[in-house]
Amino acid sequence: MKDLPYQSQLLPLAAILADLGPKADTQDARAKLVRWWWSGVFGELYGSAIETRFARDVQEVPAWIAGGEEPATVRDATFRSERLDTMTSRLSAAYKGVHVLLMQTGAQDFRSGQPFDHLAYFGESVDIHHIFPRAWCEANKIKRDRYDTIVNKTPLFYKSNRIVGGSAPSAYLARLLKEKAVESESRQDEILRTHGIAPAYLRADDFLPFYEARREALLRLIESAMGKVA
């Protein structure tokens, strides 16, 4: 449960599903429920004083699925692009939301190339780790308020994170290839792209363009989940 963005949002979800019954199994209903969920997460709407929102969603979401107007949670949710530059803590629902969204949309582990399905998640000690390691960033005078954001973090297996260590990205990518954990550089590039990472910047140890490119990739992912432009 540590990676669930809002445990509080499970309560209205359960009530909505109970109200919908078999109607929740249609493709349209599922798509709308997913959009409502991510709107709550990235709009950061279920953090506090949620009683009124809870009551409205329980009424408005089933009505929306039946053909009515968008619920307030979907309509009012906004995500500002600069929020990515301040998401540094697991206390933030949006921070955890990016982590979950990456796993859900097909990110693969750096070392094994394995997707983060339920079996892998619980069996491989998946956690959020730095892409440009903290030690490397500090040695290269990258400010903490930049290297410690979600833009420079991604889900990895515990074994992969041990190989990453504090090395430059070019060094740990080469180690992974040398170990034959990944069969080729082109396959490695495919894996990196599943995380929204531009491989060329990582191989060049070029933090700033890496950061900007990944920030844009994460923004597009969030927009797709919310169904609206940031």
N, C-alpha and C positions, 0 to 999 in steps of 0.2 A: 504493500500500500504506500510505501515511501515515495514512489514515483507518480502516484495518482494526483493530478493537479488540484482537484477539489473533492474531498470526500463529501462535503456538504451538497454537491450537485448530484450525488447519487440518490438522495432522498426524493427530489422532484422527478428524477428519471424513473425511479421505481414506481412512483404514483402515476406517471404518464403511461408507462408500459402496462400497468394494471388497468388503466382506463381504456387504452386502445385494444387490449387483448390481441386476437389474431391479426387485426389491422396493422399492428406494428411490424409485421413480417413482410410487407410489400416493399418493393425497391424504393418507391417514392417516400414512404414513411421513414425508412432507414436513412435515406439521404438527408431528410429534413432533421431527423433526430441528431445525426452526426453534425450537421451545420449548427444546430442549436447548442450542442455540447461545446464545440470549439468556440462559438461566439461567447459563451459564458467564461471559458478558460482565457482566451486572449483578450477579451474585453475586461477581464479580471472583475467579474460581476458577482461572484459568489464568495467573496472574502469576509464580509461583515454585513450586519443589518440585512440579512437575506430573507426574512420572513415574508415581506411584501412581495419580493421577486419570486420566491417559492410559490406563493399562492397564485400569482398571476401566471406563471409558467404552467402550472398544473391545469389551468383553464385554457390558456391561449395556445399551447403547443398542440394538444389534440384537435382544437378547432382549426389550426393552421393546416394540419395534416388532412383534415376533412375538406379543405378547400378555402379556408378563411384567410384572414390577413396574417402577415408575419407577426410573431410574438415580439413583445418589447425587447426581450433579451437579444434576439437576432437583429431587430431593427436598430437598436440603440448602441450595440457593441461597436467599439472603434479600437483600432490598433494603430499607434503612431510609430513610424519607422525608427525613430530615435530611442524607443523603448528597448530595442535590442542592445543598445550601448550601455544600458544600466542594469541588465538582468545578470546578476552575479551570484545569486543565492537560491538554494533549493526551497527557501521559504516562499518564493514567488511561484504562483500557479502557472504563469506564462513561461517561466524558466523550465519548469517540469513539463509543460505542454510541448515545448520545442523538442525536448528529449523523447517524449512519447511519440510525437508526430514523425520524427525521423525514423524511429523503429517501425512504426506502422506503415510508412510509405516505402520501405524496402532497403533501408541502410544495412550494410553488411560489415561484419567484423574485419578490421584491418588484417589480422593474421590468418584467419581461417576462411574468410569470404562467406561465412555462414550468416544468414539473415537472423534477425532477433525475434524468432518465434517464441512461443510460450516455453517450450522445452529448453531452448538455449538461454532464455532470460533467467529462468530459475536454476539452471544447471551450471551456468558459466560466470556467475557473479558479475552481471552487467552493471556498469555504473557510468557516470558522466566524467570524462577525462579531457584534459587539455590536448589540443592538436599541436600547437607550438608549446612545448613544455614550459612550465613555470621557470625552471632553472635557466633554460636557454633565453627566455624573454628577459629575465632580470639581468643576465650577463650581457645582453644586447640592448639594454636601456629602454626596453618596451615598458610603458607605464602599466601598473597593475590595473587601473580602471579601464584599460583596453584589453590586456591579455586575459583577464579573469572573467570576461563576459561569456555568455552562452555562444556568441559568435565563434569563439576559439575553443569550444568544447563540443564533445560528441560522445555518443554511447560506444563503449568498447568492452570486450571481455577482459577479465582480470589478467589473463596471460598476455594479451596484446599490450595492455598498459605497462606491464613489466618490461617488455621489449622496447617500448617507446622511451621509458625512463626520462632522463633529462636531456636527451640528445637533440641535436638539430633534426628537423624533419628529414632532410636529405640522408642523414646518417641512419636513422631508424628505418626508413623505407629500404635502404640498401641492405640492412641487416635482415629484414623480412625476406628479401629476395635471396640473399645468401643462404638462409636457412631452408629455402625452398618451401616456406610456408605458403607463398603465393607463387604460381608457376612462371609468371612473366610480368614485365613492366606494364604491358598493355592491360593485363588482367588487374593489376594493382590500380591502374588509373580508373578502370571501371568501378572498382570498389570505392575509391575515393569520391567519385562522382555521386555515388548513392548517398553520400553524406553532404552533398552540396559543396564539395571542395574542388577547387580548380587545381589539378595535379601539378601543372607547370610552376605555380607559385610555391607550392609545398616543396617541390624538388629543388627550387632555387633558394629556399630559406628566405623568401621575400614576404615578410609579415604583412606590411601595409596593403599591398594589392590583394594578397590572400584575404585579409580581413574584409575589405570592401566587396570583393566578389562573393564571399560566403554570406556576408550580411544581406546582399541582394538575393541570393539563393534562398535563404531562410525567410526573407520577407515574402517572396513569391509563394513559398510553401504555406505560410500563414494565411496569405490572401486566398489561396485555393481552399483551405480548410474553412475559412469564414464565409467564403462566397462573396467577398467584397474587397475593394481596393483599400490598402492601408492609408 
